[in-house]
Amino acid sequence: MRRPNPWFSALTAATFLLASPGTVLAAEFSMPGVMPQGDANAPQTSTLPGGGPSIHISPDAFKQLSPEQQQLVQQRMKQGPSAPPSSQTKTLDPSQEKPPEEPVEASAPQATSDTEELSSFEQELRQRPPEAVSLQLSHYGYDLFRGAPSTFAPVDDLPVPSDYVIVPGDEIIISAVSPRRSGDNSLTVNRDGTIFYPNIGTLSVAGMTYSRMVQFLTQKIKGGARDMQLSIRMGKLRSINVVLVGRVKKPGSYTVSSLTTLSNALIACGGPTKMGSLRDIQLKRGGKVVARFDLYDFLLKGGSDQDLRLQGGDVIFVPESGPQVAIAGNVKAPAIYELKGKTNLEEVFKLAGNITPMGFAQQIQIERFNQNTSQKILDVDLTKPGAARSTSIQDGDIVKVYALSKKLLNGVMLSGHVERPGKYEYRPDLRLKDVIKGENDLKPEAYLEFGLIERIMPPDSHIELIPFHLGKLLAGNAAENKPLQAGDKVNVYYRWEVQEPPTVRVTGAVHRPGQIRLTPKMTVKELIQLAGGLKDQADRSIAELTRVQVVDNKLESRRITINLAKAISGDTASNLVIEKNDYLLVKEVPEYKLYRTVTIQGEVAQPGTYTFRDGETLSEVIARAGGFTKRAYLKGSIFTRESVKKLQEERLQDFAKRLEADVYREANAGVAGALSAEAAKASQQALETKKAFLASMKDTKASGRMIVKVDELMHKQHSDVDVTLEEGDVLLVPPVINSISIIGQVYNPTAITYEQGLTVGQYLAKAGGPTDRADTRGIYVIKVDGSVITDKNFSTGWGPWRQGVTGAVLEPGDTIMVPENLAVDTTLRDTRDITQILFQLASSAAITWGILRK
C-alpha cells in the first residue's frame, strides 16, 4: 500500500476535538493499514491504561474506508482526545489559514530585573507547581516607583498655583514699564515677612496666597497710573526639608522645593518597600497626623485630594502593609492587592478590574489559610445574587478565576481546508450540508473522498469518529448529509495532505529550473511557461523528454525528442501532454556566447577591447586595431591568457605543496650526525632558503603569459606562428626598451644602457662581474619575449672557443640572472630552480606594470 504524504501524520492533529479538561491519553494501536487483532466486528478503539476515555469508530464504517483513509483514522486515534488543532502543509498549500485561537487568560505582571527582591507572598505563589491559572503575580502599585531618580534637587521652573502661600525666603520678581520708569526688581521676602520696593517702601506679603499677593502689590505699585504695565511673578522658591521614615526604600531627610507634594517626596525616596503600605501613608506636621494618603485612590481613580503640598519639617511615615489578597486568572489586572478595612469579594474584583469575558463565574475558588493552623478551599458561584458581596476576604487569601471550558456547548466547529473555518451556531436540526453548503465553502483542491466528524460521547467523554464522503455530500447524496450534534467538529482535508502531489521536473536552459506541480492536461508549452520561459541560449530545435512508467511491475524509461519551437507555437504533434514524473531537458546551443573579447593595449594605433569570431587570430585583430605605432617594441610584447594563468597557478600550488612537505620533513629530520659541521650549516641554510621561498610563493600570482613571436607573426600571417584567440586574451605592446637588467650575485646589480652586439659576459663585466658567491655555471637570461636561455639550450663557437650563455648577444629588454651558489647537494640545487620560477613570474609582472604606467 502506498504511504500517504509524511507531512500528514504531523499536521492532521489540528482537525480534531479536544478531550475534556484533565484527560490524559496514552493509546496503543495496530500498524497503519492492518486490522487490529481480535474480533473483526469489534469497534475500532484506542485502548487506554486504567480504562479512561478513548476514541472509537464503528467497524463497518472503518471497513468501508480506503487504505489511505484507514491510516488517516488510525493517525487520529493515535493522537488521542487532547490532540491540538492542526495547521495545513505550508509548502503545498500556502493559503491555508490558521485555526481560530482559543481564549487565553490574562497574565500577571512579571517581575523585572530593576525591581526589588520578591516578597514572601510573591515567593510562595511562584514556587507552587503549575496550575490552570498563573500564579506569577506581583504586588499592585509598586511599579509607580520603578526607576525613581537617585537624587531630588529642588525644581524652580514649575508653575506656581494660585493658592501657594508666600513664606520668608521666596523670591518675587516685579517688572514695571511706564513713560516715567522701567525695569525689573528681584525681591526676597525677609524673615519678618516683608519686601522693600523702591519709592514705595516696606510691604508685608508673608502669609498671603500667590493670587492675593499679586492683587496687593499691583494696587500698591501701580496705584492710579493707567499708563504703567506691571508683571509680578515668583522667582526662586524657598527650599524646605522633609523627613521620610518607615517602610521606605531610602529613608532620611530630603531637601525639596516648597511646591513638592506628598507623592513627589515618595518618588524621591524610591517609594515604599513591598512590606510598606500604599493605602495608609501618613503625613505628620507638628507631631500630629494631618493627612492619610491612599495611593490606590490616586492610581485607580486619579484622586489627589490627600496629596498635600509639603511644608518645612513635615514627616512622611509609611507603616507596614495591611492585609493582602492575591487574585489570579481571568481578571483584567491579576496581582497582589492590599486591603483596607473589611473587604468582600466584590470589592476585590473591582480592584482587579473585574472578571474578563473568558472567566468562569460559577466556580470562583478561594484558597484560605485558616488562623495559621490549616488551609481550606472555598468555591463561590457568582451567578447567585449577592454571592460576591456576602463573601468576606481575609489576609493571605488567594482568589482564582478559571477560564471557561473550551467545549462547544452551543456550536459546532468547522476546520481544515475550508474558506471560513471556525465556530457555527448549533440548532437541533443542523446537518453537514448546513455547515458545508457548496464548493465555494472549500479551498482549492480539497480532498473530496473523505471527511471526518468528531463527537464527544457520554458518559466518559470518549471521541467517536464518523467519516463521510465530501464529494457525495456536495453532489446531494442524502446519506452523507449526516446530522450534527452540539460540540461536533467537522474536518475537511487538503488533497495533498493525504496524497503525494504529482510533479514533473524541468532543467537546462530555462529561467526557473526545478520541480513543478503537475496540473491536469499540462502541455510542454505550459511547462516551459511555468519554468519562466526559455533562455536566449536555449536550443529551440530539440529538447529531451524522459518518461518513467511501471510496466509489468518493472520501472521503464522512455526518451522522447521534442522540437521546442513547434511545441511553443502550439503544434499538436510536438506540444505533448505532460505526465506525472516526466523529466524535460532543454539543451543549450553548443558553445553559446553573445560575444567574446580580446584586449589590445600599448603601442597600437587604436588600443581597446575587440570582439572576435570563432577561429579569428591575433594578427587579424591587430590589423583591425590599425597595426603598431612607430614606438612599438614587438619583441617585448606580452600576451596573456586566462586558461594559461589557471594552469600556471595550479602548477605553482602543486610545487608549493611539495616544497612545504620537503621543509616539514627536513625540519623534523634535523642535521645528520655524519655530516661535517660545514655541511650541516649549509644544509640548515638550504632549509631556511626554502622556507623563505615558500613564503614568497604564497604571495606570488601567476601572469598567464604565453610566448608569442609578435614580430614574426606580422610578417608571416596565417602561419603556424599565429595564435587563435580565446575569451579574455590580452596583448600588451610596450614601447622600445633601451636597457639590459642584471640581477643577482654581481657586484653592482643594476640596469645598463643597451649597446648593440654586446654579449652577456660583456654586460656582466660592466656590472663588476660575478661575486664569489655566484653560481657562474647557473647564469641564465630571460629574454624580453619571456623565453629563457641557459648553458643547456644555448652555445656559440666550437672546440676550445665554445661559449655558453655568457656568449649570447642580448637584445633590448633582456634580463641577466646570476643565482647564488647553493650547489652543495641536490637538495640545495632545488632552490636554484625555485629562484628561476619566481623570477620569471616577477619579471613578467614588472614588465606589465611598466607598460601600463606609461
NORQUIQUI-V455869 format. One line per field, one symbol per residue. ss: DSSP state (2 for helix, 1 for strand, 0 for the rest). A space follows every 10 residues. Layout:
# NORQUIQUI-V455869
ss->???
This chain:
# NORQUIQUI-V455869
ss->0000022222 2222200000 0000001100 0000000000 0001101122 2000111022 2220002222 2222222220 0000000000 0000000000 0000000000 0000000002 2222220000 0000000010 0222200000 0000000000 0000100000 1111111000 0111111100 0001111000 1111000012 2222222222 2200000011 1111000011 1111110100 0111111000 1222222200 0100011111 1111100111 1110222222 2000000010 0000111111 0001111110 1000111100 0011222222 2000100011 1111111111 0001111111 0000002222 0110000111 1110000000 1111110100 0111100000 1222200022 2100011111 1111111000 0111111102 2222000222 0010000011 1111222200 0011111101 0001111000 0012222222 0001000111 1111111111 1001111111 1102222220 0000001000 0011111100 0000011111 1101000111 1100001222 2222000100 0102220111 0222222222 2222222222 2222222220 0000002222 2222222222 2222222220 0000110002 2222200000 0001000011 1110100011 1111010001 1110000012 2222220001 0001022201 1100000110 0000010022 2010222010 0000111101 0000022222 2222222222 2222222222 2220
